[in-house]
Amino acid sequence: MYGYESLVWVNDIDGKEFVCSMDSGHQGTPKRFDDLSEQERQSCRNVNEIIGTERW
């Protein structure tokens, strides 16, 4: 998967939302940021940094 379907949205323990790119080797869909490996976490971006919070 290389497009939109490879993206997952997860929250960390503080409730921050992240969008992460998952490769086909990941088993299942992660539910929390803490469920990701260190390598997978490096592909994540904080959603609030991308779109800001003024619209929410």
KERO-740540 format. One record per atom (N, C-alpha, C): atom name; residue in one letter; x, y, z; residue number from 0. Coordinates in nm, 2 decimals. Layout:
N
[CA,a,[X,Y,Z],NUM];
...
END
This chain:
56
[N,m,[0.08,-0.12,0.00],0];
[CA,m,[0.00,0.00,0.00],0];
[C,m,[0.09,0.13,0.00],0];
[N,y,[0.05,0.22,-0.08],1];
[CA,y,[0.14,0.34,-0.09],1];
[C,y,[0.05,0.47,-0.08],1];
[N,g,[-0.08,0.46,-0.08],2];
[CA,g,[-0.16,0.58,-0.08],2];
[C,g,[-0.23,0.60,0.05],2];
[N,y,[-0.35,0.66,0.04],3];
[CA,y,[-0.43,0.69,0.15],3];
[C,y,[-0.46,0.57,0.24],3];
[N,e,[-0.47,0.45,0.17],4];
[CA,e,[-0.51,0.33,0.25],4];
[C,e,[-0.39,0.28,0.34],4];
[N,s,[-0.27,0.34,0.32],5];
[CA,s,[-0.16,0.30,0.41],5];
[C,s,[-0.15,0.39,0.54],5];
[N,l,[-0.24,0.48,0.55],6];
[CA,l,[-0.24,0.58,0.66],6];
[C,l,[-0.33,0.53,0.77],6];
[N,v,[-0.29,0.54,0.90],7];
[CA,v,[-0.37,0.51,1.01],7];
[C,v,[-0.37,0.63,1.11],7];
[N,w,[-0.48,0.65,1.18],8];
[CA,w,[-0.49,0.76,1.28],8];
[C,w,[-0.49,0.70,1.42],8];
[N,v,[-0.40,0.75,1.50],9];
[CA,v,[-0.39,0.69,1.64],9];
[C,v,[-0.38,0.81,1.74],9];
[N,n,[-0.41,0.78,1.86],10];
[CA,n,[-0.40,0.88,1.97],10];
[C,n,[-0.29,0.84,2.07],10];
[N,d,[-0.22,0.93,2.13],11];
[CA,d,[-0.13,0.90,2.23],11];
[C,d,[-0.20,0.90,2.37],11];
[N,i,[-0.13,0.88,2.47],12];
[CA,i,[-0.19,0.87,2.61],12];
[C,i,[-0.25,1.01,2.65],12];
[N,d,[-0.20,1.12,2.59],13];
[CA,d,[-0.25,1.25,2.62],13];
[C,d,[-0.37,1.30,2.53],13];
[N,g,[-0.40,1.21,2.44],14];
[CA,g,[-0.52,1.24,2.35],14];
[C,g,[-0.48,1.31,2.22],14];
[N,k,[-0.35,1.33,2.20],15];
[CA,k,[-0.30,1.39,2.07],15];
[C,k,[-0.33,1.29,1.96],15];
[N,e,[-0.37,1.35,1.84],16];
[CA,e,[-0.40,1.26,1.73],16];
[C,e,[-0.28,1.27,1.63],16];
[N,f,[-0.24,1.15,1.58],17];
[CA,f,[-0.13,1.13,1.49],17];
[C,f,[-0.18,1.06,1.37],17];
[N,v,[-0.12,1.10,1.25],18];
[CA,v,[-0.14,1.02,1.13],18];
[C,v,[-0.01,0.95,1.10],18];
[N,c,[-0.01,0.82,1.07],19];
[CA,c,[0.11,0.74,1.05],19];
[C,c,[0.10,0.66,0.92],19];
[N,s,[0.21,0.64,0.86],20];
[CA,s,[0.21,0.56,0.74],20];
[C,s,[0.26,0.42,0.78],20];
[N,m,[0.17,0.32,0.75],21];
[CA,m,[0.20,0.18,0.79],21];
[C,m,[0.24,0.10,0.67],21];
[N,d,[0.34,0.02,0.68],22];
[CA,d,[0.38,-0.06,0.56],22];
[C,d,[0.30,-0.19,0.57],22];
[N,s,[0.30,-0.27,0.47],23];
[CA,s,[0.22,-0.39,0.47],23];
[C,s,[0.27,-0.50,0.57],23];
[N,g,[0.39,-0.48,0.63],24];
[CA,g,[0.43,-0.57,0.73],24];
[C,g,[0.37,-0.56,0.87],24];
[N,h,[0.30,-0.45,0.89],25];
[CA,h,[0.23,-0.43,1.02],25];
[C,h,[0.11,-0.52,1.04],25];
[N,q,[0.10,-0.59,1.15],26];
[CA,q,[-0.01,-0.68,1.17],26];
[C,q,[-0.12,-0.61,1.24],26];
[N,g,[-0.24,-0.60,1.17],27];
[CA,g,[-0.35,-0.54,1.23],27];
[C,g,[-0.35,-0.39,1.23],27];
[N,t,[-0.45,-0.32,1.27],28];
[CA,t,[-0.45,-0.18,1.28],28];
[C,t,[-0.42,-0.13,1.42],28];
[N,p,[-0.32,-0.05,1.44],29];
[CA,p,[-0.29,-0.01,1.58],29];
[C,p,[-0.40,0.08,1.63],29];
[N,k,[-0.42,0.07,1.76],30];
[CA,k,[-0.53,0.15,1.83],30];
[C,k,[-0.47,0.27,1.90],30];
[N,r,[-0.34,0.26,1.94],31];
[CA,r,[-0.28,0.37,2.01],31];
[C,r,[-0.14,0.39,1.96],31];
[N,f,[-0.09,0.52,1.98],32];
[CA,f,[0.04,0.55,1.95],32];
[C,f,[0.14,0.46,2.01],32];
[N,d,[0.11,0.42,2.14],33];
[CA,d,[0.20,0.34,2.22],33];
[C,d,[0.21,0.19,2.16],33];
[N,d,[0.12,0.16,2.07],34];
[CA,d,[0.12,0.02,2.01],34];
[C,d,[0.22,0.02,1.89],34];
[N,l,[0.28,0.13,1.85],35];
[CA,l,[0.37,0.13,1.74],35];
[C,l,[0.51,0.11,1.78],35];
[N,s,[0.59,0.05,1.69],36];
[CA,s,[0.73,0.04,1.71],36];
[C,s,[0.80,0.17,1.69],36];
[N,e,[0.92,0.19,1.74],37];
[CA,e,[0.99,0.31,1.73],37];
[C,e,[1.01,0.35,1.58],37];
[N,q,[1.03,0.26,1.49],38];
[CA,q,[1.04,0.29,1.35],38];
[C,q,[0.91,0.34,1.29],38];
[N,e,[0.80,0.28,1.33],39];
[CA,e,[0.67,0.32,1.29],39];
[C,e,[0.64,0.46,1.34],39];
[N,r,[0.68,0.49,1.46],40];
[CA,r,[0.65,0.62,1.52],40];
[C,r,[0.72,0.73,1.44],40];
[N,q,[0.83,0.70,1.38],41];
[CA,q,[0.91,0.80,1.30],41];
[C,q,[0.83,0.84,1.18],41];
[N,s,[0.73,0.76,1.13],42];
[CA,s,[0.65,0.80,1.02],42];
[C,s,[0.53,0.88,1.05],42];
[N,c,[0.51,0.91,1.18],43];
[CA,c,[0.39,0.98,1.23],43];
[C,c,[0.41,1.13,1.23],43];
[N,r,[0.30,1.20,1.21],44];
[CA,r,[0.29,1.34,1.23],44];
[C,r,[0.18,1.38,1.31],44];
[N,n,[0.20,1.48,1.40],45];
[CA,n,[0.09,1.53,1.49],45];
[C,n,[-0.01,1.60,1.40],45];
[N,v,[-0.13,1.56,1.40],46];
[CA,v,[-0.23,1.62,1.31],46];
[C,v,[-0.25,1.77,1.34],46];
[N,n,[-0.24,1.81,1.46],47];
[CA,n,[-0.26,1.95,1.49],47];
[C,n,[-0.15,2.04,1.43],47];
[N,e,[-0.03,1.98,1.41],48];
[CA,e,[0.08,2.06,1.35],48];
[C,e,[0.05,2.07,1.20],48];
[N,i,[-0.03,1.98,1.14],49];
[CA,i,[-0.05,1.99,1.00],49];
[C,i,[-0.17,2.09,0.97],49];
[N,i,[-0.28,2.07,1.04],50];
[CA,i,[-0.40,2.15,1.01],50];
[C,i,[-0.43,2.26,1.11],50];
[N,g,[-0.36,2.26,1.22],51];
[CA,g,[-0.38,2.36,1.33],51];
[C,g,[-0.50,2.33,1.41],51];
[N,t,[-0.52,2.40,1.51],52];
[CA,t,[-0.64,2.38,1.60],52];
[C,t,[-0.74,2.48,1.60],52];
[N,e,[-0.72,2.59,1.52],53];
[CA,e,[-0.82,2.70,1.52],53];
[C,e,[-0.95,2.66,1.45],53];
[N,r,[-0.95,2.55,1.37],54];
[CA,r,[-1.07,2.51,1.31],54];
[C,r,[-1.15,2.41,1.39],54];
[N,w,[-1.09,2.36,1.49],55];
[CA,w,[-1.16,2.25,1.57],55];
[C,w,[-1.23,2.31,1.68],55];
END
